[in-house]
Amino acid sequence: MVFQDLLSFLWGLCLGSFANVLIHRVPQGQSWIRPRSHCPVCHIPIAFYDNIPILSFLRLQGLCRHCRAPIGWRYPTVELLCALATLWLWTQWTPRWGWILLSTTAMPLLLSLTAIDLKTFLLPDSLTWTLGALGLLAIPFSPILSGPLLPIQALQALWGGLAGWALMRFLAWIGERLFQKEALGAGDVKLMAAIGLWVGWKGVLVTLMLASCLGAFYGLILILGKKIHKRDPIPFGPFLALGFYFNLLFSPDRILRLFLINIFSP
């Protein structure tokens, strides 16, 4: 068991390293694969022994080996977060190895979407559609989509994707009418559609509920800290991603049961 946990943590570190590549390259329209990882200042390719997640950062004291330019703390932070998220999924769903492989592979996409949205208020289509494609691949292995037959699970996934798209489009339309400005971006709509392919329509509702609560809390903290004004926008993608992650961990049915028990129990 300890060996499996260590293996999952190392797998998560590798995925986190890939997430850093996506965060850096996707907003610039660069390839996910080429060229090799290199220092953004001196452009010298990074050797494999300097590209070991977290350890290389610590050994180099956060500096490029060649030009001594500082390496941002974002890199080890993303790697560690991805490793912990992967470990939690792994321990939650062992021995569903097909589901574990695909759901953990979604982690760098979620972290990349979160980091990019926080910085740019954009959710790149290339990442969102890839997340949706992984959701389609995950249908035969899903412990979330109920049903004895694969066609039934596939219909639930497609219905979830459509429900996610339609719900967010409706909320965007309502928000524009109420606030006379864009309330939800097209990226949020597409992301929820991709999420729906993974978790079905109930997961869409749970994701929206969790994301709204987390986003409201985050906005309140920023307002009280005088970081933003009341009418300033905040990115919604990170909270959709976090709500989706909790659905992957616990399944929408379990979250809904817990919510209903806490609300209606005497």
N, C-alpha and C positions, 0 to 999 in steps of 0.2 A: 504494500500500500504506500509506503514511504517512497519507493522507487517510482511508482506511478505519479504521485504528487510532484516529485522532482521533475519527472519527464514533462508533465503538463506545464509546470512553471517555466522550464526551458523553452518549450514550444511557444508559450506566451511571450517570452522575451524576444524570440525571433520574429513573431508576428508584430510585436511592438516596434522593432527595428524597421520592418516594412512599413508600418504606419507612419513613421517619421519620414520615410521616402515620399509617401503619398502626400503628406502635409506640406512638404517643401515643393514638390514638383507639380502636383495637379493644378494649383492656382495659376501656375506659370505656363500651363499647357504643354508640359514636358512629358516624355515617355516615362511609364512606371518602371521600365526595365533598363533602358540605356540612356546616357552613359553610366559607367560604374559610379558608385558613390565617391564624391570628392569634396574637398574643402571649398565652401562657397567664396572664400577670400583668395586663396592662392591657386585653387583649381587643381591641385595635385591629387590624383586618385588615392583613396584611403585603402591601405593594405588590410588584408583579412584579419591580421592580429590587432589592428587598431579599430576594428569594426565589431568587436564582441560586445553585445548589449550590456550596459551599465559598467562592466569591468573595465573596458577600454576608457570610458569617461573618467573613472576613478584613477586608473593608472596614469593617464595623461594629465590629470588634475584639471580637466575641463578645458584643455588647450590643444590646438592643432599641433601635431608633431613637427610640422615643417615651418609654418609661419607664426606659430604661437598665438594665432587668433583665438578668441574665446569661443567655446562651444556652449550653446545655450542649455540651460537646465531643462528645457522642454524635452530634450532627447532622452535622458534617463527617466524623466517623469512619465512620459508616454510608454516607454518600455516596461516600467514597473507596473503601471496601471493595467496595461494589456496582459501582463503575466498574472496579476492577481485576478482579473476578470476571467481569464482562461482557466485558472486553477479552480475557481468557484464553479464554473460551468462543468468542468471535468468531474469534480467530486459530486456534483448534484446529479449527473446523468449517467455515470458509470453503471453498467457496461454498454450503453447505447452508443457504440463507437461511430456509426455513421452520422448520427445526430451531433455527437461531440465534435467530430471533425469539421462539419459544415458550420455549426453555430460558433465554434471558436474562430474559424476562418472569417466570420463576419466581424470579429472584434476590431481588426485594424481599420475596417471600413467605418465602423461607428466612431472610433476615436478620431479618424481623419475628418469625417464630416463634422464632428463636434469642434475640433480645433479650427478648421477652416471657417465654419460659420461664426465662431466667436471672434475671429479676426476680420473677416471680410463680409459677413452677413450673406454669404453665398453657400449653396449646397450643390456642388458640381454634379451634373447629370451622370458623368462616367462612374462616379462612386455609387450614386443612388441606384442606377440600373444594374450595376454589378451586384449590389445587395439584393435587389429583387430577383436576379437570375439565380443567386445562391438559394433564395427562398424556394424557388421552383424545384431546384435540385434536392432540397431537403424534404420535400413532401413525403416520399416513401419512408423516411426515417423519423418523421415527426411524432413526438409524444404529446403534442399540443392539439393537432388537428384530429378530431375524433372520427371514428367510422371504421367498419370492418374491411372496407374495400378501398383500393387505391383511387379509383375514379371518384368516390365520395370525398376522400381527402383532397383530391385535386380541385373539385368543385368548391369545397370550403375555402381553399386557398385563393382561388380566383374570385370568389365572392368577397373574401376579406380584402383583396387588393382593390376591387371596385368600390367596396364600402369605404375604405380608407380614402380613396381619391374623392368620392362624392361628398363625404362628410367634410373634408378639409376645404373643398371648393365651396361648399355651402357656408362654412364658417368664414371663409375669406370674403364671400359676397356680403354676408351680414356685417362683417367688420368694416368693409368699405362704405356701406350705407350709414353705419352708426358714427364712424370717426372721420369720414370724408377723406380717407387716405388708405393706402395699402395696409391691411392688418396681418395678412399671411402671404408670404411669397410663394411663387410657383414651386420652389425647391421643397418647401414644407409639404405641399400637396403631393409631390412625387415621392418624397420620403415616406409619407404615411401609406401611400399605395404599395410601396415596396415592403413596408412592415406588415401590411395586411396579408401579403402572400405567405408570410411566415406564421402568423398567429391567428388568422381568421377574423371574422367581424367582432367577436367578443374581445379579442386581443387589441383590436383597433380602439374600442371603447375604453379598455383599461389603460392602454398607452396614452390616450388623450387625457384621461382623468389624472393619471400620475404626472404627465408632462405639464398640465395646467397648474397643478398644485406646486410642483417643484419650480416652475417658471415664475409663478406669483411670489413664492417665498424669496427666490433669488432677486427678483425686481424690487421687493420690499427692502431687502438688505441693502441694495445699491442706493435706493432712495434715502433710506435712513442714514446711510454713510455719505450722502451728498455726492455720490459718484455720477448719478444721472438725475434728470428731472422726471416728473411724473409722466410726461407725454413722450419721453425719449423711447425709441424702440429697443427691444432686447432680442437677441436671436432665440428662436424657438427650437431649432434643430437639435441642439444639445440635450434638451429635455425630452424631446421625442425619442432620441437615441437611448437615453437613460431609462425611460419608461419601457421601451422595447426590450432592453436588456433584462429588466425585472420580469417581463413576460417570458423571455427565454429561460430564465432561471426557475421560475415557480409555476408557470403556465397561467393563462388568464382565469381558468376555472378556480384554481386554488386562491388566487388573489381576490376574486369576486366573493368566494365563500368567506374568506377572512374578513373582508370589508363588510359584508352583510351581517355576519355574526357580531362584529363589534358595534354595528349600528342598531341592530334590532334585538340583541340579547338583553334580557332584563338585568 
